[in-house]
């Protein structure tokens, strides 16, 4: 009986509380009436797929519109051809350099520097990033110093690298290495750190050992993201190689830009920039295809 009485009192208190809350809500202003959302254009629906035709149309327009604007601006005479050469002049300059063999030699010299400098950065940063993302001790040991060094511009090391390594190829490769290794390490560590914890726990539950979890779960799950990090930093490597080639170079796309600048050959400068853009795009497409082949399950 006492329990029943207590339960009745509780019910009465709850009822009174509910009535009091209802009386308080009576003084509240009414909720604003929002108009019914209109029909959204499919192309601007958040993360909605678009038809293949629409995708290709937008892609072509993204290239054609700036090109037409460039042609129109050059034809209008508003800007002197000394400062903004026409697309035809740029193509002619590129063809001339290609026929003479200079353009191919410069491209190969620059590509070799990117391959050595950025390749060395990948060889160092990927294992180090996996270590930092997998083990707390690795993060505690390396993340503070790497987080500090990544804010130091690679170009600021040029005087020191010249003193330490001289004016030859080692200093240029070192600039590329310093400019990319720290960012690629931290990005790799973030990718590894995002491996779902339940996936690791299930692996241990099924009897996997630490090495097996690392080699068969963590690394395969992180591989698509690691390739994405390499894609992002490959673009930075092409930026740094131009800076590196400004110092005592006899070949390379950066050297060709500086040489053309001395004689106001802006058509050659634009031609070299186009070559750099195309080369970077081809590398990006190659890394995208690699990512798709090794991580078909990844979004």
Secondary structure, DSSP 8 states (H G I E B T S, - for coil): -HHHHHHHHHHHHHHHHHHHHHHHHTTS-------------GGGSTT----HHHHHHHHHHHHHHHHHHHHHHHHHTSS-TTTS--HHHHHHHHHHHHHHTHHHHHHHHHHHHHHHHHHHHHHHHHHHHHHHHH-HHHHHHHHHHHHHHTTS-GGGGHHHHHHHH-SSHHHHHHHHHHHHHHHHHHHHHHHHHTS-HHHHHHHHHTT--HHHHIIIIIHHHHHHHHHHHHHHHHHHHHHHHHHHTTSS-SSSHHHHHHHHHHTT-HHHHHHHHHHHHHHHHHHHHHHHHHHHHH-TT--
